[in-house]
Amino acid sequence: MLYTEIIPKLLSEIPQVRSKYCEEMEWLEEDLPHVIFGLVVTPFIIESLKNKLNLSLIFNFLEEMATSNEQVQEVLLLSILDSLILEERNLLDFAKTQMRECTKILYENAEKSYGF
């Protein structure tokens, strides 16, 4: 996946985020991936983890990001994994059981860098 493809692929592969995406786009001037992932995707992931919904879709998409180029991996790390590590520690054990191989490696490296 290329950086320029993140948002279209997200909306295609996880259509459940489309309404929140459209809501945010009413006031945003452009759909920068870090902004969209911070405002739309990460909260969606957190709610999905809490309710145990859409997990296969989410973690398959995250794995695709984890196996993409450095720019895409950066969105995954900074906009999703860092938020989980720093703000949602209570969900991490369950989230780790859902992560695929490359996502888990990126997560573990990020967690170590924070001293956890």
C-alpha positions as CSV (number, residue, x, y, z in Angstrom):
1,M,0.0,0.0,0.0
2,L,1.3,3.5,-0.8
3,Y,0.9,6.5,1.4
4,T,-1.4,8.1,-1.2
5,E,-3.7,5.0,-1.1
6,I,-4.2,4.8,2.7
7,I,-7.5,6.7,2.9
8,P,-9.2,5.2,-0.2
9,K,-8.1,1.7,0.9
10,L,-9.3,2.4,4.4
11,L,-12.7,3.4,3.2
12,S,-12.9,0.4,0.9
13,E,-11.7,-2.2,3.4
14,I,-13.3,-0.8,6.6
15,P,-16.6,0.8,5.4
16,Q,-17.7,1.2,9.0
17,V,-15.5,4.3,9.3
18,R,-17.0,6.1,6.3
19,S,-19.7,8.1,8.2
20,K,-17.3,9.4,10.8
21,Y,-14.8,10.2,8.0
22,C,-17.4,12.2,6.1
23,E,-18.4,14.0,9.3
24,E,-14.8,15.1,9.9
25,M,-14.3,16.0,6.2
26,E,-17.0,18.6,6.5
27,W,-14.6,20.9,8.4
28,L,-11.2,19.5,7.3
29,E,-9.6,21.0,4.2
30,E,-7.8,17.8,3.2
31,D,-7.7,14.2,4.3
32,L,-4.1,13.9,5.6
33,P,-3.6,10.3,6.8
34,H,-2.2,11.2,10.2
35,V,-5.2,13.5,10.9
36,I,-7.8,11.0,9.7
37,F,-6.3,8.2,11.6
38,G,-6.1,10.3,14.7
39,L,-9.6,11.6,14.5
40,V,-11.4,8.7,12.9
41,V,-9.5,5.4,12.8
42,T,-7.9,5.2,16.3
43,P,-11.2,6.0,18.1
44,F,-12.9,3.4,15.9
45,I,-10.3,0.8,16.8
46,I,-10.6,1.6,20.5
47,E,-14.4,1.2,20.4
48,S,-14.1,-2.0,18.3
49,L,-11.7,-3.5,20.8
50,K,-13.9,-2.6,23.7
51,N,-17.0,-4.1,22.0
52,K,-15.1,-6.9,20.2
53,L,-16.4,-5.9,16.8
54,N,-14.9,-5.6,13.3
55,L,-11.6,-6.9,14.7
56,S,-10.6,-9.1,11.7
57,L,-11.2,-6.2,9.3
58,I,-9.2,-3.8,11.4
59,F,-6.2,-6.0,12.1
60,N,-6.0,-7.3,8.6
61,F,-5.8,-3.7,7.4
62,L,-3.2,-2.8,10.1
63,E,-1.1,-5.7,9.0
64,E,-1.3,-4.5,5.4
65,M,0.0,-1.1,6.7
66,A,2.7,-2.8,8.7
67,T,4.0,-4.6,5.6
68,S,3.9,-1.4,3.5
69,N,6.5,1.3,2.9
70,E,8.1,3.4,5.7
71,Q,5.6,6.3,5.3
72,V,2.6,4.0,5.7
73,Q,4.3,2.3,8.7
74,E,4.8,5.7,10.3
75,V,1.1,6.4,10.1
76,L,0.4,3.0,11.8
77,L,3.0,3.7,14.5
78,L,2.4,7.3,15.3
79,S,-1.4,7.5,14.8
80,I,-2.5,4.1,16.1
81,L,0.0,2.0,18.0
82,D,1.5,4.9,20.0
83,S,-2.1,5.9,21.1
84,L,-2.8,2.4,22.2
85,I,0.6,2.2,24.1
86,L,0.3,5.6,25.8
87,E,-3.4,6.0,26.3
88,E,-5.2,2.7,26.2
89,R,-3.0,0.3,28.2
90,N,-6.0,-1.5,29.5
91,L,-6.8,-2.7,26.0
92,L,-3.3,-3.8,25.0
93,D,-3.4,-7.4,26.2
94,F,-6.5,-8.0,24.1
95,A,-5.3,-5.9,21.2
96,K,-2.0,-8.0,21.1
97,T,-4.1,-11.2,20.7
98,Q,-5.6,-9.6,17.5
99,M,-2.4,-8.3,16.0
100,R,-0.9,-10.1,13.0
101,E,2.9,-10.8,12.9
102,C,4.3,-7.6,11.4
103,T,1.9,-5.4,13.3
104,K,3.0,-7.1,16.6
105,I,6.7,-6.6,15.8
106,L,6.1,-2.9,15.2
107,Y,4.1,-2.7,18.3
108,E,6.7,-4.4,20.5
109,N,9.5,-2.2,19.2
110,A,7.4,0.9,19.9
111,E,6.5,-0.3,23.3
112,K,10.2,-1.0,24.1
113,S,11.1,2.5,22.9
114,Y,8.7,3.9,25.5
115,G,10.3,1.8,28.2
116,F,7.4,-0.6,28.8
